Amino acid sequence: HYAAPEMLALANLLAHPEVGTRKMSGQIGNRTLLRSAKDLGRVLALAWLTSRSGIEAWVQSWEEALRERFPEEAPELALSAGAGLRELLADDDALDQARHAVDVGLLAGKDVTLENLRATGQRLLDDALQPLAERLGGRASS
């Protein structure tokens, strides 16, 4: 048994509606990182490893999961799911921490840059999070 990558991504997106200030208790590669940077970095790594059509397919899975697990809150969760990611993408320091986490972890040896992560994040927002917000929330998230 394993968690599907898109469900891991959704769980991390929902767990971090903002970047915040909470640090990890341990270090990753000699750096103490923001918890949100590590977790949202994992979201970006999963998206980076997934094709564009794969990312688009996440929308259906996310919609079904939100409707099933959070029937009352699903519209609001769909609208807010990308808030922490947007904040991460706008914060160069936090995004660099995310880059460090994925460089030591899921994307080790791939030489992923801040620009790569920022582009991946924007693709995730455009191809999955905005459509999810439109389908469940009735309007695009801003």
C-alpha positions as CSV (number, residue, x, y, z in Angstrom):
1,H,0.0,0.0,0.0
2,Y,1.2,3.5,-0.8
3,A,-0.2,7.0,-1.1
4,A,-0.8,8.2,-4.6
5,P,1.6,11.1,-5.5
6,E,-1.3,13.5,-6.2
7,M,-2.9,12.7,-2.8
8,L,0.5,13.4,-1.1
9,A,0.6,16.7,-3.0
10,L,-3.0,17.6,-2.0
11,A,-2.4,16.8,1.7
12,N,0.7,19.0,1.7
13,L,-1.1,21.8,-0.1
14,L,-4.0,21.7,2.4
15,A,-1.6,21.4,5.4
16,H,0.2,24.6,4.4
17,P,-2.2,27.4,3.5
18,E,0.7,29.8,4.3
19,V,4.4,29.7,4.5
20,G,4.5,30.6,8.1
21,T,7.5,30.6,10.4
22,R,7.5,27.0,11.9
23,K,10.9,25.4,11.4
24,M,11.7,21.7,11.2
25,S,13.1,20.1,14.3
26,G,15.9,18.4,12.3
27,Q,18.1,19.5,9.5
28,I,18.2,18.6,5.8
29,G,21.6,18.7,4.3
30,N,23.0,20.9,7.1
31,R,20.1,23.4,6.9
32,T,17.2,23.9,9.2
33,L,14.2,24.6,6.9
34,L,10.7,26.0,7.2
35,R,8.3,23.0,7.5
36,S,6.2,24.5,4.8
37,A,9.1,25.0,2.4
38,K,10.0,21.3,2.8
39,D,6.5,20.0,2.4
40,L,5.5,22.4,-0.4
41,G,8.9,21.7,-2.1
42,R,7.7,18.0,-2.1
43,V,4.6,19.1,-3.9
44,L,6.7,20.9,-6.5
45,A,9.0,17.9,-6.9
46,L,6.0,15.6,-7.5
47,A,4.7,18.0,-10.1
48,W,8.1,18.3,-11.7
49,L,8.2,14.5,-12.0
50,T,4.7,14.4,-13.5
51,S,3.7,15.1,-17.1
52,R,1.4,18.0,-17.9
53,S,-1.4,15.6,-18.7
54,G,-0.7,13.8,-15.4
55,I,-1.0,17.1,-13.5
56,E,-4.3,17.8,-15.3
57,A,-5.5,14.4,-14.2
58,W,-4.9,15.3,-10.6
59,V,-7.9,17.7,-10.7
60,Q,-10.4,14.8,-10.9
61,S,-8.7,12.9,-8.1
62,W,-8.5,15.9,-5.9
63,E,-12.1,16.8,-6.6
64,E,-13.3,13.3,-5.7
65,A,-11.1,13.2,-2.5
66,L,-12.4,16.6,-1.3
67,R,-16.0,15.8,-2.0
68,E,-15.7,12.4,-0.2
69,R,-13.6,13.4,2.8
70,F,-14.8,17.0,3.3
71,P,-18.2,17.4,1.8
72,E,-19.1,20.6,3.6
73,E,-15.7,22.2,3.3
74,A,-14.8,21.0,-0.2
75,P,-15.6,24.3,-2.0
76,E,-13.5,26.4,0.4
77,L,-10.7,24.0,0.5
78,A,-10.6,23.9,-3.3
79,L,-10.4,27.7,-3.4
80,S,-7.7,28.0,-0.8
81,A,-5.5,24.9,-1.6
82,G,-3.0,26.9,-3.6
83,A,-2.6,29.8,-1.1
84,G,0.6,28.5,0.5
85,L,2.1,27.6,-2.8
86,R,1.5,31.1,-4.2
87,E,3.1,32.5,-1.1
88,L,6.1,30.2,-1.4
89,L,6.6,31.1,-5.1
90,A,6.6,34.8,-4.2
91,D,9.2,34.4,-1.4
92,D,12.7,33.8,-2.7
93,D,14.1,32.7,0.6
94,A,11.4,30.1,1.2
95,L,11.5,28.9,-2.4
96,D,15.3,28.5,-2.0
97,Q,14.7,26.3,1.1
98,A,12.2,24.3,-0.9
99,R,14.8,23.9,-3.7
100,H,17.4,22.7,-1.1
101,A,14.9,20.2,0.2
102,V,14.2,18.7,-3.2
103,D,17.8,18.8,-4.3
104,V,18.7,16.7,-1.3
105,G,15.6,14.5,-1.7
106,L,13.2,13.6,-4.6
107,L,15.1,15.6,-7.3
108,A,18.7,14.9,-6.2
109,G,21.1,15.1,-9.1
110,K,18.6,16.9,-11.4
111,D,20.1,20.4,-10.9
112,V,16.7,21.9,-10.4
113,T,16.9,25.7,-10.2
114,L,14.6,28.3,-8.5
115,E,13.3,29.2,-12.0
116,N,12.5,25.5,-12.7
117,L,10.6,25.3,-9.4
118,R,8.8,28.6,-10.0
119,A,7.7,27.5,-13.5
120,T,6.6,24.1,-12.1
121,G,4.6,25.8,-9.4
122,Q,2.9,28.1,-11.9
123,R,2.1,25.1,-14.1
124,L,0.5,23.4,-11.1
125,L,-1.5,26.5,-10.3
126,D,-2.7,26.9,-13.9
127,D,-3.3,23.2,-14.8
128,A,-4.6,21.8,-11.5
129,L,-5.4,24.3,-8.7
130,Q,-7.3,26.9,-10.7
131,P,-9.4,24.2,-12.4
132,L,-10.1,22.6,-9.0
133,A,-11.2,26.0,-7.6
134,E,-13.4,26.5,-10.6
135,R,-15.0,23.1,-10.4
136,L,-15.7,23.0,-6.7
137,G,-15.5,26.6,-5.6
138,G,-17.4,28.0,-8.5
139,R,-14.8,30.7,-9.2
140,A,-11.1,30.9,-9.9
141,S,-8.8,31.4,-7.0
142,S,-6.7,34.6,-7.0
